[in-house]
């Protein structure tokens, strides 16, 4: 619904509801409260004057957040964390004296950011697997369908439609490895204090270093993490944000490569993205079938790739133990990258699940170029029949140039086979020459490569994450 204020297109047009919720105010501030509960519980268990009644009171009010009251407090205090401490404390008067005990703002802010990034990566991982599943079905179906290969977008040796899809999938497998690594290695900031020394907690525990360390272990365990960063200033290293966004950038790169290939294939009329019954390709040209979904992938991917530079610059320009010039940038760059990649993968799955192949057009293009590709086999056959290899090589070179001129300058069909048949140096009939024009003879091990790739590389991934394959495809908003 149109409003009179700006709204990010990532929210209104592109990203899914699950990713939007992940970076919503409710998710953020309820996670802050869960962290305050975890802190209070750990402090209680380690002997500080925190009661079970106070912990229970905090747990009972994790989700009933009064945003209007929080805004009033922030206007007064000019501090978002303390505004929420007071808002939470009004709901939990018994626990108010111990909320945030010993902590600094980054205890809730940074730990929440890590939690949200990890959950975001899990969503991304699941969608990557769903795209792989769609492409795997496509690759297996077309593993043996010969098509022109291209180098420099000039016709090269034949490949197959399925083999080309395996290249797209291999990029995604590389991305998946990076996503899995990042999920498994992300660590909480923990409870490090104002400059990362844990001095406030050491004071609370009367100099007991073991209790200070145990406090972090308990918090990490309650929040679902194996550990915390070993050392920090007030914040975790902003290189962590860059590491996560570099993974998202990698996915964007892979998706853009696929979408670019598809846009070129659409121009060739060989393979097209889905086109709905009532879809309009152009407001001016009714016949058009523009590849708008793949164009959107490329557009969003470009944004993500550039956006990954934000945390890189932020990490490079932090001062000593803490500056605040990261905050405003981080609030925008990290969530927006996740929302954009979410949109990219939703579109990618949609396109990959409905690719339209035109075998007759593909065959036509293959046969236009195949005489050139068959020339080496023809030459070897003629040598076996008694011809001179060097002489035949020169004859084919001359005849190929003549056939090329016929195609490019005169708009005629490729008549190389007719020219060779008329040349007595080869001693071969047109029928004998035509026998060399079977496309399947020129695809090498494409079918076998595809099958081996699917069986050895893709199938284990699909089996590992079988639980997400049945999830309904995210409906595109526009």
N, C-alpha and C positions, 0 to 999 in steps of 0.2 A: 504494500500500500504506500503510495507516495506520501512523503512528509515534507515539511518546510526546513528540514535540517539535513546536512550531509550524512550519508550512510555509505560505508565502504561497500563497493560492489562485491567484494569477497563474501560479505555477510548476506547481502540481498539477492545476489545472482548465482554465486558459484559454490561456496563451501557447504558441506553437509551439516545437518543438525547436530550430529554427534561431535564433530570437530568444533563447531561453534560453541556447543555447551562446554567443551573442555576448557576453552579460554573465556568463559563467561564470568561475570562477577560472582554468581552463586558458587561456582566451582572453586574459584580463587579464594574467596573469603571463608567458605566452609573448610577449605584445606588449611587456611591459617588457624582456624579454631581447632581442627584436629591436631595440629602441631602444638598448640597451647595445651591441649589435653595430654598429649604425649609427654610434654615437658613436665607438667604438673604431676603426672602419674610417676614418671621416673624419679623426680625429686622426692616424692612421698616414699617410694620404695627404697630410696637411698638414705632416708632418715631426716630429711628436712621437714620443717613444721607445715606440712601440707596434709590435709585430711582426706579420707575417702569420700566424705560428704561433699567436699569442695570439688573433687574430681568428678563425682557423679553429677553435680550441678552443671559443671562445664559440658559434660557429655550430653546432657539433656537439652542443651541449647546450641548445638552445632549449626543447625540449618535455619533457625528462625532469625534471620538477619534483617534488622531495621535500617534500610539504606538511607532513609530520610534523616534518621537520627545520626547516622554515621557522617552524613554530609554536613550536618549542623556542627558536629564536633570538629570535623576537619576544617571547616571555615573558621572556627574559633582557635584551634590549636595549630593549624597549618602543618599537620603531620598525619599522614594517612594511617600509619600503624597505631599511633596513640588514639586516634579517633575510633578505631575499631576495638581497641582495648577498653575504652570507656563505654562504647556501645554494648560490648559483650558483658562488661562488668555490671551494667544496669540490669541485665537479665539474670546475672549470677552474683548477687550481692555478697553471698558468703565466700565466693571464690575470688571476688574482686581484688583483695589484698595480695593474692599470689599469682595472678595472671601475668605472664611474661617475666617471671622472676629470674633475674640474672641474665636475661636475653637482650639482644639488640634487634633493631628492626629487620636486619638481614636474616635473623633466625626464621622468621615467618616468610619474608619475601623471597630470599634465595632458595630456601628449602622447597617452598611451593613451586618456584620456577622449575627446579629440577624434577619434581614430581610430575608436573604438567608436561614437560618435554618428554619424559619417559613414557607417559601414557599416550602422548601424541605419536611417538614413534611406534608404539604398539598398534595404534590404529593404522598408521601408514604401512607398517609391515603386513598387516592383514589384507589391506587393499592391494599391495604389491603382489601378494600370493594370488589374489583373485584375478588380477590381470594376467599373471603367468598361466593360470589355469585356462583362461579364455584363449590365449595365444597358443597354448599347447594343443588344444583341440584343433585349432586352425592349421597349425604346422603339420600335425599328423595327417589331416585330411588332404593337404596339398603337398606332401613331402616329395612326390614324384612328378608334379606338373612342371614341365620345362618352361622357363621364362628367360628373357634376355637378362644377363648380368650387365652391370654398368660400372665402368671405371671412368672417372671424370665426366659422368653422365654421357659417355660415349659407349655404344654397344660393345660388349666384351663377351667372353665365353658364357655359355648358358649356365644358369643355376636353376633352382626350382623355387616356386612360390613358398613352399614350406621351409626351405633352407634359409631364405631371406628372413622369414619370421623367427628362425632360431637365433639370428644375429640380434634382433630386438630383445629376445628373451635373455640372451647371454648378458646383455647390458643390465637388465633388471636383476639378474642373479648376483652380479657384482654389487649392485645397490643393496640388495637384500643382506648380503654379507656385512656390509657396513652398518646397516640398520641394526642387525642382530648384535654386532660388536658394541655399538653405542648403547643399546638397551642393557646389555649385560655388564657394562663397565661404568655407567653413570653412578656417581656417588652423591649422597647428600652433603650439604655444607656441614651439617651437625650443629653443635652448640659451641661456637668458637669465640663469641664475645666481640667487643668493639674493634679490636685490632688483631684478632685471631689468636690471642695469647691464652684465652680462657681464664683470665685473671678474676673476673667476677664470680665464676663458678668455683674457682679454687678458694676464694674468700668464703663463699657460702658453705663449702665443705671443710672449712678449717684446715686448709692445706693438704687435704687427702687427694693425691693425684689419681689414685685408682678409682675413686668415686667419680671424679671428673670424667675420666675415660669411660667408665661404665654408664654414666649418664648418656653419652653419645650413642653407645651401643644399644641401649634400651630404646632411645628415640628412633634410631635407624630401623631397628627390628619392628617396632610398632607401625612405622610408615612403609614397611615392605622392602627395605634395602639391606644389603649385606654389610655395608660399611659407609664411612664418611670420608671426605677428602682428608689426606694426611696432615696437610698444613694449609693455612689460608691467611689472608688479611681479614678484614671485616666481611668480605664477600668471597665466594668461590671464584677461581680464576675465570675471567671472561673468555678465555680460550675454550671453555666448555661449551659456551653458546656458539662459538664459531665452529667447533667440531660437529655440533648437531646440525647447524645450518649448512655446513659443507656436505653432509649426507643428503639433506633435502635438495641442495643444488645438484648433486649427482643424479638424483631421481629426475629432476627437471630436465637435465641434459639428455638422459636416456629417452624420456618421453618426447622431447622436442625432436630428437633424431628420428624416432618412429613416425611422428606426425609429419615431419618434413618429407620423409620417404613416401608417406601416404598421399601427401599433396601432389607430389610428382607423379605417382601412380594414377591418381585421379585425373591428372592432365592427360596421361597416356590412355586413359579409359580402360586400364587393365584391372585395377582393384579400387574400390570406392568405399568410403565410410557409409554407414546406414543413412538412408534418406527416407523420411517419413512420408506417408501418403499425402498429407496436406502441407508439407513443408514448402516454403518458397525460397528458391535459391537466390533470386535477385529481384529487387523491387522494379527494375526497369526491363530486365531480360528474362521473360518467363521460362525459357528453355534451360536456364542454367541450373547446375547442381554443384554449387560451391562447397568445398570441404570445410565448412565453417567450424565443425567440432575440432578438427585437427589444427585449424588456424588458431582456435582458442587455446589449445594445448601449447602451441608455440608461443603465443602471446603471454600466457601466465608463466610459462617456463622462463621466459626472458626476465620477467620480474623477479622470480626466485633466484636466478643465477646472479643478478645484480644485487639483490637484497642480502645475499650471503657476505657481501663486502662490509655490511654494517657492523656485525660483531667482530670482524677482523680488525677494523679501524678502532673500535671500542677497546678491544683487548690490547692493542698496541699503545693506546694513549692513557691507560689508567695510571694514576699517581700513587706510588707507595702502597699503603694498606687500604686505601679507599678514596674514590672521588664519586661525585653523583652525576657526572656527565654521561654515565652509561644508562641511567634510569629511563629517561624519556625515549631514547632511541630503542632501548630493549623492550619497552612496553609495546612498541609498534612492530619492530623488525622480526622478533621471534614468533609471536602469534600469527602475523600476516604470512610468514613463510609457510607455517603449518597449514593455514587455511588455503593458501594457493596450491600447495602440493596435494592436499586433500581433493581440491577441485580437479586438478590435473589427472589424478588417478581415477576419480569417478568418471571423467570423460573417456580416459584411456580404456577402462573396462567396458564402457558402453560401446565404443568404436570396435574394440577387439572382439566383442561378442557378436557383432553384426556385420563383419566385413563382407562385402559383395565382390565376388571374383567373376571376371568375364573371360572364360577360357578361349573363346573364339578370337577375341581381340589379341590376347596374349599369343596365340598360335600364329596369327597373321603377322605380328611383329617379329616373331621368331623366324618364320619362313622368309621374311624379307632380308634378314641378315645371315641366315644359315649357309647360303652358298659360300660366303667368305670364310666362315668358320670351318666348313667342310673341305676347304681347299688343300689343307695339309694331308688329310686322309686320301683325297683324290690323287694328289701328287705321289704318295707312297704306293697307292694301287697301280698307278701308271708305271712306276719304277719296277714293280714286281712283274709287270707285263713286258719289260725290256727297255723302258725309257731311261733317259739320262737325267738324274736328279737335278743337277745344276741348270740344265737347259729348261727342264719343266718348271723349276722354281721361277726362272726369269719369265717364261711364258705366262704363268699364273699371275705374276706381278703386273705385267702389261695388261692382261685381260681384266684383272680386277680393277685397275684404274679406269679402263674403258667402261666397265659395268657401273662403276661409281659415278662416272660422268653422266651416264644414261639416267641414273636415278636422280642425281642432284641438279643437273643442268637441263635435262629434257623432261623430267617428271615421269620417266618410264619405270617399269618394274625392273627388279634386279635380274639381268639376263646372263649372269656369269656362266651358268650351267650350259646354256645354248652356245655361248662363245667357246667354251672348252670342248663341247661335243663337235663343233665345226673345225677344231684345230687338230690336224692329223698327228701332231706330235704326241698326243695323249692316246690315240687309238681306242677311244671308249665311246660307246653309244650313249644317248641321252638317258635311256632306261638304266644303264649301268651307273651312270653318274648320279641319277636321282636316288638310287639305292643308298647313297651316302647322306641323304637329307632326312634321316630319321632323328628327330630332336633328342630322343632318349639316349642316343649314342654319345651325346656331348654334355651330359650332366654329371659325369664323374661319379663320386660316391655320395651325391646329395641325399638320396633317400636313406642310405645307410647312416650317414652322418646325423640326419635328423632323428632317426629312430634311436641311435645310440645316445644322442644328446638328451632326448626326452626320457629315456629309460635310466640313464646313469646320473644325470644332473638335475632334471626337473622333477621327475617322479618322487624322489626322496623328499623334496621340499613340499610337494603337494600332500604327501602322506603325513609329514610332520605337522602340517597345519590344516589337516583335513577338516577340523572343526569350523573353519571360517569359510569353507568353500560353498556351503549351502546357504550362506547369508544372501538375502535379497539384494539385487543390484540397486545402488543408490539412484533414485530418480533425479534426473537433471532438472534444475529449476527452469532453465530456458534453453 
